[in-house]
Amino acid sequence: MRVVRKRWWTGAAVLVLAVVVAGLVWFKPWALWVDETVNEALPSATASPAPSSAAPSSLHPSGAPATVPPAGPTTEAQGTFVSHEHTTTGTVKLVRLPDGSRVVRLENLDTSSGPDLRVWLTDAPVKEGRAGWHVFDDGTYVSLGKLKGNKGDQNYAVPAGVDLAGLTSVSIWCDRFDVSFGAARLA
């Protein structure tokens, strides 16, 4: 009887230890206290030079003034983060570079670290509080990649060919738990 009881306790202890280890690996609670700061400059992509012509002209062949690409990056939309699952502050900008490519730029970001955080462009409305936690995977979204750091300034390239029509918000999305840490409406 004593041997059976000892084996039962040993088996139960091994099972509890396995559950605790699996829970720690899944939840990564230590990530909430580890900050990673990223301070990237805005990309300085340059427009490719225009083909040279025999006579420089500031008029389009139709007679209208030629459109000249901007000399530097231009902000097409921006917004301020609201907190969801975790306190999140900072701003987000959709920036068009002189070469025509676009980046989503996070500035002064401050959020909690967490497992499997992503930056998403979405069509979901930004709702304050708990109502906004789970809406971003209900419709259309484009993952721009893993969050580089939970603090600082960082850039995420928008893939060429992404139709931005209707993509009106950016979410810091926890893919592991399907919840938004914070989001911003692009206006």
C-alpha positions as CSV (number, residue, x, y, z in Angstrom):
1,M,0.0,0.0,0.0
2,R,2.8,2.4,0.9
3,V,4.6,1.7,-2.5
4,V,1.4,2.4,-4.5
5,R,0.8,5.7,-2.6
6,K,4.5,6.8,-3.2
7,R,4.2,6.0,-6.9
8,W,0.9,7.9,-7.1
9,W,2.5,11.0,-5.5
10,T,5.5,10.8,-7.7
11,G,3.3,10.5,-10.8
12,A,1.2,13.4,-9.7
13,A,4.3,15.6,-9.0
14,V,5.7,14.8,-12.4
15,L,2.4,15.7,-14.1
16,V,2.1,19.0,-12.1
17,L,5.7,19.9,-13.0
18,A,5.0,19.2,-16.7
19,V,1.9,21.4,-16.7
20,V,3.8,24.2,-15.0
21,V,6.7,24.0,-17.5
22,A,4.3,23.9,-20.4
23,G,2.4,26.9,-19.0
24,L,5.6,28.9,-18.6
25,V,6.7,28.1,-22.1
26,W,3.3,29.1,-23.6
27,F,2.6,32.3,-21.5
28,K,6.2,33.5,-21.2
29,P,5.2,35.7,-18.1
30,W,8.8,37.1,-17.8
31,A,8.3,38.9,-21.1
32,L,6.1,41.4,-19.4
33,W,9.1,42.7,-17.5
34,V,11.6,42.6,-20.4
35,D,11.7,45.8,-22.5
36,E,13.3,46.0,-25.9
37,T,13.8,49.5,-27.3
38,V,14.2,50.1,-31.0
39,N,15.1,53.5,-32.4
40,E,15.1,53.3,-36.2
41,A,15.3,56.3,-38.4
42,L,12.7,56.9,-41.1
43,P,14.0,55.1,-44.2
44,S,15.5,57.5,-46.8
45,A,14.6,55.7,-49.9
46,T,15.3,57.9,-52.9
47,A,13.4,58.1,-56.1
48,S,15.2,56.6,-59.1
49,P,16.5,59.3,-61.4
50,A,14.3,60.2,-64.3
51,P,15.7,59.2,-67.7
52,S,17.6,62.1,-69.2
53,S,16.1,63.8,-72.2
54,A,17.5,66.1,-74.8
55,A,15.7,69.2,-73.5
56,P,14.6,69.4,-69.9
57,S,11.0,70.5,-69.5
58,S,8.7,71.2,-66.7
59,L,5.6,70.4,-68.8
60,H,4.0,67.1,-69.4
61,P,3.6,66.3,-73.1
62,S,-0.1,67.2,-72.7
63,G,0.9,70.7,-71.8
64,A,0.1,70.3,-68.1
65,P,2.7,70.8,-65.5
66,A,4.7,67.6,-64.9
67,T,4.2,66.0,-61.6
68,V,7.4,65.7,-59.6
69,P,7.8,63.0,-57.0
70,P,8.2,64.4,-53.5
71,A,11.8,65.1,-52.4
72,G,11.3,63.3,-49.1
73,P,8.9,61.0,-47.3
74,T,5.3,62.2,-47.0
75,T,2.8,61.2,-44.3
76,E,-0.4,59.9,-45.9
77,A,-2.3,59.0,-42.7
78,Q,-1.6,59.0,-39.0
79,G,-3.2,58.1,-35.6
80,T,-2.6,57.7,-31.9
81,F,-2.6,54.4,-30.1
82,V,-5.4,53.5,-27.7
83,S,-4.9,50.8,-25.1
84,H,-6.5,47.4,-25.2
85,E,-5.2,44.3,-23.4
86,H,-2.1,46.3,-22.3
87,T,-1.4,50.0,-21.8
88,T,-0.1,51.2,-25.2
89,T,0.9,54.7,-26.2
90,G,2.5,56.4,-29.2
91,T,1.7,57.3,-32.7
92,V,1.5,55.5,-36.0
93,K,2.1,57.0,-39.5
94,L,1.6,55.6,-43.0
95,V,4.5,57.1,-44.9
96,R,5.1,57.1,-48.6
97,L,8.8,57.2,-49.6
98,P,10.1,59.0,-52.6
99,D,10.4,55.7,-54.5
100,G,6.7,55.0,-54.1
101,S,7.0,52.4,-51.4
102,R,5.2,52.7,-48.1
103,V,6.1,52.0,-44.5
104,V,4.1,52.0,-41.3
105,R,6.1,53.9,-38.8
106,L,5.6,53.6,-35.0
107,E,6.8,56.6,-33.0
108,N,7.3,56.8,-29.3
109,L,5.7,53.3,-28.9
110,D,5.4,52.2,-25.4
111,T,3.6,48.9,-24.7
112,S,4.1,45.7,-22.8
113,S,6.3,43.0,-24.2
114,G,4.5,39.7,-24.9
115,P,4.7,36.5,-26.8
116,D,4.3,36.6,-30.6
117,L,3.4,40.3,-31.1
118,R,2.8,41.4,-34.6
119,V,2.1,44.7,-36.4
120,W,-1.1,44.5,-38.5
121,L,-2.8,46.9,-40.9
122,T,-6.5,46.1,-40.7
123,D,-10.0,47.2,-41.8
124,A,-11.3,47.0,-38.3
125,P,-12.7,50.0,-36.4
126,V,-10.6,51.1,-33.4
127,K,-12.8,50.7,-30.3
128,E,-11.8,51.8,-26.8
129,G,-11.6,49.3,-24.0
130,R,-12.5,45.7,-24.0
131,A,-14.8,46.1,-27.0
132,G,-11.6,46.6,-29.1
133,W,-9.6,43.6,-27.9
134,H,-10.6,41.0,-30.4
135,V,-12.0,42.7,-33.5
136,F,-8.8,43.0,-35.6
137,D,-8.8,39.4,-36.9
138,D,-12.5,39.5,-37.9
139,G,-12.0,41.1,-41.3
140,T,-9.1,41.9,-43.6
141,Y,-5.7,42.4,-42.2
142,V,-2.1,42.4,-43.4
143,S,0.7,41.3,-41.1
144,L,3.7,43.5,-41.5
145,G,5.9,41.3,-39.3
146,K,6.9,40.7,-35.7
147,L,7.0,43.7,-33.4
148,K,10.7,44.6,-33.3
149,G,10.6,46.1,-29.8
150,N,7.9,47.2,-27.3
151,K,9.4,50.7,-27.0
152,G,10.8,53.3,-29.4
153,D,10.5,54.2,-33.1
154,Q,10.3,51.5,-35.8
155,N,9.4,51.0,-39.4
156,Y,7.5,48.2,-41.1
157,A,7.5,47.9,-44.9
158,V,4.0,47.6,-46.5
159,P,4.4,44.8,-49.1
160,A,4.1,46.0,-52.7
161,G,0.7,45.4,-54.2
162,V,-1.2,45.7,-50.9
163,D,-4.4,47.6,-51.6
164,L,-4.6,50.1,-48.8
165,A,-8.2,51.1,-49.6
166,G,-10.2,50.1,-46.6
167,L,-7.2,49.4,-44.3
168,T,-8.0,52.0,-41.7
169,S,-6.1,50.9,-38.6
170,V,-3.0,49.5,-37.1
171,S,-2.9,47.0,-34.3
172,I,-0.2,45.6,-32.1
173,W,-1.6,42.1,-32.2
174,C,-0.7,39.2,-29.9
175,D,-1.0,36.2,-32.3
176,R,-0.7,33.7,-29.6
177,F,-3.7,34.9,-27.6
178,D,-5.7,36.6,-30.4
179,V,-5.9,39.9,-28.7
180,S,-4.9,43.5,-29.5
181,F,-2.4,45.2,-27.1
182,G,-3.3,48.5,-28.6
183,A,-4.5,50.1,-31.9
184,A,-4.6,53.3,-33.8
185,R,-7.1,54.6,-36.4
186,L,-5.4,56.0,-39.5
187,A,-6.8,59.3,-40.6
